[in-house]
Amino acid sequence: MSWRPFWQPRRMRARDYRMHSVIDVPVIAVDGPSGSGKGTLAARLAVALHWHLLDSGALYRVVAWSALAEATALDDGVALAALATRLRTRFEVVSNDDVVVWVGTRNVSKPIRDETVSIAASRVAVLPLVRSALLQTQRAFQHAPGLVADGRDMGTVVFPGAPLKIFLDASAEERAQRRYKQLKDKDLGVSLRALLESIRERDERDRSRAVSPLKPADDAVVIDSSALSIDAVFEQVWRLACERGLTPATR
């Protein structure tokens, strides 16, 4: 058997290439609630593997940001779906902790994190037409040599065939503490109690929504990061990726 790099698809007949070429590009799906650390984990994996990155949550923020800019009603599923399909979003992983979000040639990393946009994104994300419109957009990120996909339904809906699925969880209290520290470090006034309440409300919305509810895939590895550092979580996931033949020999 001839040697091939860990990321290279198996040799296929020409008539089978169109059907299988995308499927053969490996995906690591990282799902979990807000504040669990999945975004940082996904970025670190993308850097270590030299793979592409998909931040699915940012896509919904981009749609919400564009809708607000264009005065599109946040309950108009048809108009929002049309908007979602024409946006051209990409992610540039600058470092383990720095991901730049581009829409066309514009860096929108900061404006899409505005609190107004965050609230709008939570409304947009529950609309079935918007989720359906973004499904193909998300799957289009699957390019060689591989993709790390961060979200809430990556392993259950978007990439159900991913060879490695991680569901990264943490207690609501721990996630509130993490968010509180982030905001305090930025000199932003915030109430820990209000953060905890907001996180619990969002968890309830995400887990109870009719379309793509937040839950682990049946074959996902569930990791509770409440008492773990991001380095410990990364090493655990890296070992799983090694066991499944998704990683290079060294990093």
MOTAFEN-V933575 format. One record per backbone hydrogen bond with DSSP energy under -1.0 kcal/mol. NH is the residue of the N-H (numbers start at 0). CO is the residue of the C=O. If there is no record, write none. Layout:
BEGIN
nh/co
NH/CO
NH/CO
END
This chain:
BEGIN
nh/co
7/4
15/12
19/15
20/16
23/19
24/21
27/146
28/163
29/148
30/165
35/32
40/36
41/37
42/38
43/39
44/40
45/41
46/42
47/43
48/44
49/45
50/45
51/145
53/147
55/149
58/54
59/55
60/56
61/57
62/58
63/59
64/60
65/61
66/62
67/63
68/64
69/65
71/66
75/72
76/74
79/75
80/76
81/77
82/78
83/79
84/80
89/101
91/99
93/91
93/97
94/97
97/94
99/91
101/89
102/105
103/87
105/102
107/100
111/107
112/109
113/110
117/113
118/114
119/115
120/116
121/117
122/118
123/119
124/120
126/123
130/126
131/127
132/128
133/129
137/133
138/134
139/135
140/137
141/138
142/140
146/25
147/51
148/27
149/53
150/29
156/152
157/152
158/153
161/158
163/26
165/28
166/220
167/30
168/222
174/170
175/171
176/172
177/173
178/174
179/175
180/176
181/177
182/178
183/179
184/180
186/183
187/182
194/190
195/191
196/192
197/193
198/194
199/195
200/196
201/197
202/198
203/199
204/200
205/201
206/202
207/203
208/204
213/205
219/216
220/164
222/166
224/168
227/224
232/228
233/229
234/230
235/231
236/232
237/233
238/234
239/235
240/236
241/237
242/238
243/239
244/241
245/240
END
